Amino acid sequence: MLKARSQLWLTALLFAVLGMVIALAYHYFRAGNIQQAEGRREYDAGRFDLAEVAFSRATQANPANGDAWYWLGLSRKNQGRVGPAAEALAKATSLEPDRVAWWIEYAEALQWAQQFAKAEEAWNEVIRLLPPDDARRVHTHIQLARALGGQQATDRAITVLENLLTQKDTPQVRFALAEVLAWGGRLEESAQQYRRALDTQPEN
């Protein structure tokens, strides 16, 4: 009888502890959602410092919330703190790796932070995720070339842009190629590309 009563007490205690754990988890989950909603309000109002505080609390409450990490990264990015922004966006993309818009923001933050090797990897991931006919592919290849240029890999950057020209011969691509050629000290070729870009500019 005593043994059975002890087992009942133990079972009741376990259920009580489990209930407390569930209640605490729900509390943190709800608190995270409230903080995320507050962060969006502050972000939309342009108060990026306050948005950062709210999104940071949301990620603490729910570290698996990719959206909170993403908006935390954007809040930092809009304050010019591109290094910490890249860290938050890296977490977001690791949680939801198929979100191409998140990869673009992450790659841009890395580029602005002059972390060119990581930016190259991120831009390549964007290229992998984008559909073949997506208009963002041109911008992505140009940024990939600039990331390569930032690593002094000028020849590889030129190859990226020359390949792009076979698909999209636009002033935007030629200006980028001229820029990369200039970085590589190929000034005459750079000037030629600038002239060709200007010749193909639409008239106002």
C-alpha positions as CSV (number, residue, x, y, z in Angstrom):
1,M,0.0,0.0,0.0
2,L,2.8,2.4,1.0
3,K,4.7,1.5,-2.2
4,A,1.6,2.1,-4.4
5,R,1.0,5.5,-2.6
6,S,4.7,6.5,-3.2
7,Q,4.3,5.6,-6.9
8,L,1.2,7.7,-7.1
9,W,3.0,10.7,-5.5
10,L,5.9,10.2,-7.9
11,T,3.7,10.1,-10.9
12,A,1.8,13.2,-9.7
13,L,5.1,15.0,-9.2
14,L,6.4,14.1,-12.7
15,F,3.1,15.4,-14.2
16,A,3.4,18.6,-12.2
17,V,7.0,19.1,-13.4
18,L,6.0,18.3,-17.0
19,G,3.2,20.8,-16.7
20,M,5.5,23.5,-15.4
21,V,8.0,22.8,-18.3
22,I,5.2,23.1,-20.9
23,A,3.8,26.2,-19.3
24,L,7.3,27.8,-19.2
25,A,8.0,26.8,-22.8
26,Y,4.7,28.3,-23.9
27,H,5.4,31.5,-21.9
28,Y,8.8,31.9,-23.7
29,F,7.2,31.1,-27.1
30,R,4.4,33.7,-26.6
31,A,6.9,36.2,-25.2
32,G,9.0,35.7,-28.3
33,N,6.0,36.3,-30.6
34,I,5.1,39.5,-28.7
35,Q,8.7,40.8,-29.0
36,Q,8.8,39.9,-32.7
37,A,5.5,41.8,-33.3
38,E,6.9,44.8,-31.4
39,G,10.1,44.6,-33.4
40,R,8.2,44.8,-36.7
41,R,6.3,47.9,-35.5
42,E,9.6,49.6,-34.6
43,Y,11.2,48.5,-37.8
44,D,8.4,49.7,-40.0
45,A,8.6,53.1,-38.1
46,G,12.3,53.3,-38.9
47,R,13.4,52.9,-35.3
48,F,16.0,50.3,-36.1
49,D,17.8,50.4,-32.7
50,L,14.5,49.6,-30.8
51,A,13.6,47.0,-33.4
52,E,17.0,45.4,-32.8
53,V,16.3,45.2,-29.0
54,A,12.9,43.6,-29.6
55,F,14.1,41.1,-32.2
56,S,17.1,40.2,-30.0
57,R,14.7,39.3,-27.2
58,A,12.6,37.3,-29.7
59,T,15.6,35.2,-30.7
60,Q,16.5,34.6,-27.0
61,A,13.0,33.4,-26.3
62,N,12.9,31.1,-29.4
63,P,16.4,30.6,-30.9
64,A,14.8,28.4,-33.7
65,N,12.8,31.4,-35.0
66,G,14.3,32.1,-38.4
67,D,12.1,35.1,-39.0
68,A,13.3,36.8,-35.8
69,W,17.0,36.3,-36.7
70,Y,16.3,37.6,-40.2
71,W,14.7,40.8,-38.9
72,L,17.4,41.2,-36.3
73,G,19.9,41.1,-39.1
74,L,18.0,43.7,-41.1
75,S,17.7,46.0,-38.1
76,R,21.5,45.9,-37.6
77,K,22.1,46.3,-41.3
78,N,20.0,49.5,-41.4
79,Q,22.1,50.9,-38.6
80,G,25.3,50.3,-40.7
81,R,26.4,47.5,-38.4
82,V,27.0,45.0,-41.2
83,G,29.3,42.6,-39.3
84,P,26.7,41.8,-36.6
85,A,24.0,41.9,-39.2
86,A,25.8,39.2,-41.2
87,E,26.0,37.0,-38.0
88,A,22.2,37.2,-37.5
89,L,21.5,36.6,-41.1
90,A,23.8,33.6,-41.1
91,K,21.7,32.1,-38.3
92,A,18.5,32.9,-40.2
93,T,19.7,31.2,-43.4
94,S,21.0,28.2,-41.5
95,L,17.5,27.7,-40.0
96,E,15.7,28.2,-43.3
97,P,18.2,27.6,-46.1
98,D,15.7,27.8,-49.0
99,R,14.8,31.4,-48.4
100,V,16.6,33.1,-51.3
101,A,15.7,36.7,-50.2
102,W,17.4,36.0,-46.9
103,W,20.6,34.7,-48.7
104,I,20.6,37.9,-50.8
105,E,20.5,40.1,-47.6
106,Y,23.2,37.9,-46.0
107,A,25.5,38.1,-49.0
108,E,25.1,41.9,-49.2
109,A,25.9,42.3,-45.5
110,L,29.1,40.1,-46.0
111,Q,30.0,42.2,-49.0
112,W,29.6,45.5,-47.2
113,A,31.6,44.0,-44.3
114,Q,34.4,43.2,-46.8
115,Q,34.2,39.5,-45.9
116,F,34.6,38.7,-49.6
117,A,35.3,34.9,-49.3
118,K,32.1,34.3,-47.4
119,A,30.3,36.7,-49.7
120,E,31.4,34.6,-52.7
121,E,29.9,31.5,-51.0
122,A,26.7,33.3,-50.3
123,W,26.3,34.7,-53.8
124,N,26.9,31.2,-55.2
125,E,24.1,29.9,-53.0
126,V,21.8,32.7,-54.3
127,I,22.6,31.6,-57.9
128,R,21.8,28.0,-57.0
129,L,18.5,29.0,-55.5
130,L,17.3,31.5,-58.1
131,P,15.1,30.2,-61.0
132,P,16.9,30.4,-64.4
133,D,14.7,33.3,-65.6
134,D,14.8,35.3,-62.4
135,A,15.8,39.0,-63.1
136,R,17.9,39.0,-59.9
137,R,20.4,36.7,-61.5
138,V,22.2,39.6,-63.3
139,H,22.6,41.6,-60.1
140,T,23.8,38.4,-58.3
141,H,26.5,37.6,-60.9
142,I,27.7,41.2,-60.8
143,Q,28.0,41.1,-57.0
144,L,29.7,37.7,-57.2
145,A,32.3,39.3,-59.5
146,R,32.8,42.1,-57.1
147,A,33.3,39.6,-54.2
148,L,35.9,37.9,-56.4
149,G,37.5,41.2,-57.1
150,G,37.7,41.9,-53.4
151,Q,39.8,38.8,-53.1
152,Q,42.1,39.9,-55.9
153,A,40.7,37.1,-58.0
154,T,40.4,39.5,-61.0
155,D,40.6,36.9,-63.7
156,R,37.8,34.8,-62.2
157,A,35.7,38.0,-61.8
158,I,36.2,38.9,-65.4
159,T,35.2,35.4,-66.5
160,V,31.9,35.7,-64.5
161,L,31.1,39.0,-66.2
162,E,32.1,37.9,-69.7
163,N,29.9,34.8,-69.4
164,L,27.1,37.0,-68.2
165,L,27.5,39.3,-71.2
166,T,26.8,36.3,-73.5
167,Q,23.4,36.2,-71.9
168,K,22.7,39.8,-70.9
169,D,24.6,42.4,-72.9
170,T,23.5,45.4,-70.9
171,P,25.2,48.7,-69.9
172,Q,24.9,47.5,-66.3
173,V,27.0,44.4,-67.0
174,R,29.6,46.3,-69.1
175,F,30.0,49.0,-66.4
176,A,30.7,46.2,-63.9
177,L,33.2,44.6,-66.3
178,A,34.9,47.9,-66.8
179,E,35.2,48.3,-63.0
180,V,36.7,44.9,-62.5
181,L,39.2,45.4,-65.4
182,A,40.3,48.6,-63.8
183,W,40.9,46.8,-60.5
184,G,43.1,44.4,-62.4
185,G,45.1,47.3,-63.9
186,R,43.8,46.6,-67.5
187,L,42.9,50.3,-68.0
188,E,42.7,50.4,-71.8
189,E,40.2,47.4,-71.8
190,S,38.3,49.1,-68.9
191,A,38.0,52.3,-70.9
192,Q,36.7,50.3,-73.9
193,Q,34.0,48.7,-71.8
194,Y,33.0,52.1,-70.4
195,R,32.6,53.5,-73.9
196,R,30.6,50.5,-75.1
197,A,28.4,50.8,-72.0
198,L,27.8,54.5,-72.7
199,D,27.1,53.8,-76.4
200,T,24.3,51.3,-75.4
201,Q,22.7,53.6,-72.8
202,P,19.1,54.3,-73.7
203,E,18.5,57.9,-74.8
204,N,16.3,60.1,-72.5
